[in-house]
Amino acid sequence: MKPICDSDMIINIGPQSPALYGSMKLAIKLNGEIIKSVESVIGYNHRGIEKLAESLTYLQYLPVVNKIDYLSGFMYMEAYCSAVEKLCDINVPERAQYIRVMLMELNRISSHLFYLGVYLSDLGSKAQFYFAFTLRDEILHILQDICGQKIMQNYFVFGGVKHDLDLNALNKICDFCSSFSQKVKELENLIIDNPAFKARTKGLGIITKNKALSYSLTGANLRSAGINLDIRKIKPYLVYDALEFQVPIDDSGDCFSRCLLRIREMIESLKIIRQCSRFLIKSSGEYKNNDVNPLQIHPQSNTVISHVESPRGIISCTIISDGSDKPSRVKWRTPSLYSIQILPELLKNRYYSDITAIVGSLDIVVSEADR
């Protein structure tokens, strides 16, 4: 696009801006309404979560990890627990694996509903916001009944889960699945058939295959570019290899495509939850490894890494152990950091009014990037 005026103007969006989903700053150079360059500035949320692990025991660090991303705490607990379980050769009973998978997929749906509600609200569609958040609240009530907390659920332990799911909890989950299957279709129609939403997102913020790979994107942001990568399929963990589900992909790579994929992912998560609930209702077994004492975790000197597919992409947890009761080093790979890195590329030469549509489509949680 040709320059509108002779001089550029630099403005700051954030760090306290509702359009940025957390404390982050975008330093934008504008020429008229055209964005010439963007600098992403993070660090306002930094809590030293990786460094904190070095001063805590393995068990003391466990409640900290679900605060890295407040929308997908179960995924972070699984990544950390599975890494510790590798260090200590701890076996997780089959029933506990099904419980973990079911709760993680409920967490995935909850996170995607939050994304859809906030994203559509930012683009001016309030009805979808209330619809999505009403559905999300149903999941949070179920999780509160199971774990005692709506958001920060500290439920996974080394070798299983804290307590078994009773028939009442499983029936609530089954009832939710029955009603949600129809409601998610209504939500999809409200979003996908919305002409205003199409006009604001179709053909905007396109991520090509090369760009997606160059910036190490994962999750729906990568799969919308036509790359079929999901850790649950290519490197299954827990009981994912025993479950039937598909990984939605698209090749458009625009904001509309990323939103559509997350809706389709919720439908696939629903299939997984139903399979897990059927297994848990029909069968019995231990919900945790009774040979494990969480207070006495003393792994051998070793380095392990675990991977989990979160709502935003691949989480990696690397633990370096020196044989003591505290980790020598813990390193997290968080998908939001890579989504932030591609923002200057996506926003360059776009209109100022496109910022909200592009940034929101990437489903960024800034606290996850800062750690």
N, C-alpha and C positions, 0 to 999 in steps of 0.2 A: 504494500500500500504506500502511496505517496505521502510525504509529510504534509500535515495540515497547516503547521505554522513553523516559524524559523527556530524557535527555541523549545527545548524539552523541559518538563516539569517533573520533579521527583516527589512522590507522596508515599506515606507509610500507611499500610493497612495493618492494624494490630499494634502491639501484641494483644490488646484487649478488644477483639472484634468478633461479633457473633457469626461472621461469615467464614471464620477460619477454624472452627471446631476445636478451640483450645488456644493456649497462649503461644502464638506464633506471629511473626511479623513478615509481611511482604513489602519490600522496598521496590516500588514500581516507578519506572521512568516512562512518562507519558508524552506523546506528541499529539495534542488535541485529545481525542478519545482513543487513540491507538497506543497499545502497550509496546514500547520499544525494547525494554529489558526488565527482568525481574530478579531480585535477590531474595532467597528464602532465608530467614533468620530464626533459628530455634535455640533452645537452651533455657527458656524461661521456666520450664517445668522440671528441670533436672533435679532428681532426688537422690542420686547416688545409689540406685538400687543394685547395680552390679558390685560396687565397692562394699556395700553393706553386707553382702554374703560372706565376706572374709572375716567378719567379726561375730557372726552368728553360727550356731550349730545347724546341721542340715534340717532338723525339725523346726527350729526357730525361724528359719528363712522361708519355710513353706507358706505361712500366711501372707508373706510380702509379695509373692509373685503374681497373685491375681489382681494386684493394684497397678501392675505395669499397663495393662489395658483393661479399664473398668467395664468394657462391653464384652469381653471374652475371657473372663477369669478362669473358667474351666479348662480352656485350651492351654493356658500358661501353667496351671497346676499339673496337667497331664504331661507337658513337656518337661517340667522339673522333676516330677515323680518318676517318670520313665527313665530319665537320666540317672537318678539316684538308684533306681532299681537295677539298671545295667551295671552300675559301679559295684553293687553289693550282691549281684546274682539273686535278686528277689523275684520269685514267681508270683504273678497276679492271677488269682482264681478266675475261672471263666465267667462266673456270675458277676464278679466285680468289673470285669472288662465290659460286659454288656451294659452295666449300670453307667460306667464312665462314658461309653459311646452315646448312650441315650441322652444323658445330661449335656454332653458337648453339642449334640445336634439341636437340642432345645435352646442352648446358648447361641448357636449359629442363627437360628430363626429369630431369636430375640434381638441379636445384633443387627441383622438385616432389616428388621422392622424399625429399629431406631434410625438406621441410615435412611430408609425410604421416607419415614415421617419427617425427619429434619430436612432432608434434601428437597422434598416437595414443598415444605413450608417456606424454605428459603427462596423458592422459585414462585411463591405466591399462591400455592394450592393448599388451603387450610383443611379442607375436608379429608384429604388423604392423610394429613398429619394426625388428626384425631382418630381416624380409623386405625392406622398403624399402631399408634400408642395404646389404644384400647386393647388390641390383640396382644401387644407386648406385655401389658399389665397382667393378662391371664397367665402368661408363662412365668412372670416374676412371682405371682402368688403361689404357683406350684413349686417353684424353687425355694420359696420361703418356707413352705410346709415341710419340704425335705431337708433343707440345710439350716433353717433358722435365720437366713439372711436373704434379702432381695437382690442385692448387688454383689457384695463381697462374700461369695460363698466359699468358705474354707471346709470343703467336704472330702476331697481326695486325701488319702494317706499312703505312705509307702507300703505297697503290697495290696492295695484295695481301696475301699471307701470306709468312712467312719462308722456307718451303720447301714443295715439292709433297708430296702424299700418294701414297705408293707403293701398289702393288696389295695388299701384305700388310695395310696399315692399312685399306684399303677393304674387304677380305675380313673383317677383324675386326668392322668396323661392320655389315656385312651379316649376319654370324653373330649379333651382338647383337640386331639387329632381328628376326631369325627367332625367337629364344628369348623376347625381351621381349614380343612380341605376345600370347603365351599367358600369360606371368607377370603382365602388367599386369591381365589379366582375373581371375586368381586374387586379386591384391591388391585389386582392386575389390570382389570378393565378400567378402573378409575384412573390408573396411571398411563397405561399404554395407549388408551383411546383418547387421551386428553390432547386436543390439538395445540393448546398453549405449551404444554410440556414438550411435545414433539418439536415445535418450532424453536424452543430454547435449547434442545439437546441434540437433535439429529444433525450429523455432519460436523459436530463441534468437538474440539479436544481429541482429535483422532490420534490414537497410538498405534503405530505400525508394528509389525513383528520385530523388525530390527531395533526400533526404539525400545520396545518392551524388554528385549533381551539385553540391550546395552545398559539399561538402567536397573537391571535385575528385579523387575517387577514380578510379583506372584499374585495368586488369588484371581478374583474376577477381573482385575485390571489387566492381567496377562492373558487370561482365557478369552477376553473380549477381542483380543488381537489375533485370535485363531490358533493359539498354542495350547494344546491339551496337556496341562501339567497340574496334577493334584496328588499330593503325597499319599492321600488315602488310597489311591489306585496304584501308583507306581512303586510305592514302598509302604505297603499296608502295616499298620500297627494295631494293637489290641485285636478286635475281631472284625475289622473292616473287610478283610478278605473273605469272610463268611457271609457278608451282607450283599444284597442286590441293590444297586443304585447307579445312576448315570452322572457324568460330569458335564454339565451344560457348557458349550463353547459357542463362539460367534466370531466372525471375521470383520465386523464393521469397525471396531476399535473406538467408537465415539462414546459420548456421554450417555446417549440413549441405550446403547448396547450394554454398557456396564450396569446400568439400572435393571435392564431386562434380565441379565444373567443372575443377578442376586435374587430376583423373584423366582426364577426357575430353580435356583439352588435351594430355596426354602421348600419347594415341592419335593425335591429329592431328599432333603433332610427329614421330611415328614415320613417318607417311605422307610428310612432307616429307623426312626423312632418306633414305628409300628412293628417292625421286625424284632427290635429289641424288647418291646413290651410283651409281645407274644412269647418270646423265649423266657422272660423273667416270670411270667404268670404260670407257664406250664412246668417249669423246672425249678429245682432248688439247688442249694450249694452254699459254699462259704462266700461271704462278701469281702473277706480280707484274709491275708496270709497270717495265720495265728502264730507262726514261728518268728515273726518280725516284731521287735520291740523298737518303736520309733525313737525312743529316748537313747537307744544304744546303737547308733549307726556309725560304724567305723570301717569305711571301705578301704581297699588296698590302693596303693599309689597307682593312679591310672588317669587317662583322659578319655571321656566319653562325650558323645553328642547325640541328641535326640531331635526329631523333627515332628511337627504337628501342623496340620492344615487348619488355620484359624479363619474366621470370616474375612479377614483382610489379606490373607496369604500365608506363606510358610513361616512358622516360628521355629527357630533353632535354639537349643539350650546346650551350651558346652560347659562341662564341669571338669576342672583339673583338681585332682585329689592328691594330697601328700600323705594320706594314711591317717590323718587326725580326724577329730569329730567335727571339724569345720572345713568347708571348701577352701582350697588354696586360691581358686579363681573361678568365677562364673561369668560367662559371656552370653548375651542374648542377641539373636538376630530377629529384628522386628520389621514387619513389612511396611509399616507406615513411613519409616525413614526413607525408603526407596521411592515411595509415592510422592513424598515432598521434594525429592531431588529432581523429579521430572517436571515439576511445575514451571520453572523458567522456560523449558522447551515448549510446553503446551500453551502457555499464555503469550508468548512472543507474537507480535503482530495481530493479536486479537483485540476486540473492543473491550473497553473497561467494564462494560455491562456483562461481559461473558465470564468474569472472574468467579462469581458465585456458582455458576453452572459447571464450570470446569473443576474447580477445587472440590466442590461437594460431590462430584461424581466419583472421585477417587477413594472415598470412604476413609479419610485420614483421622486417626486419633493421635493428637500431638503428644500427649503424655507417653504414649507407646514409643514414639520416636526419641524423646528425650531420655527416658528411663530414669 
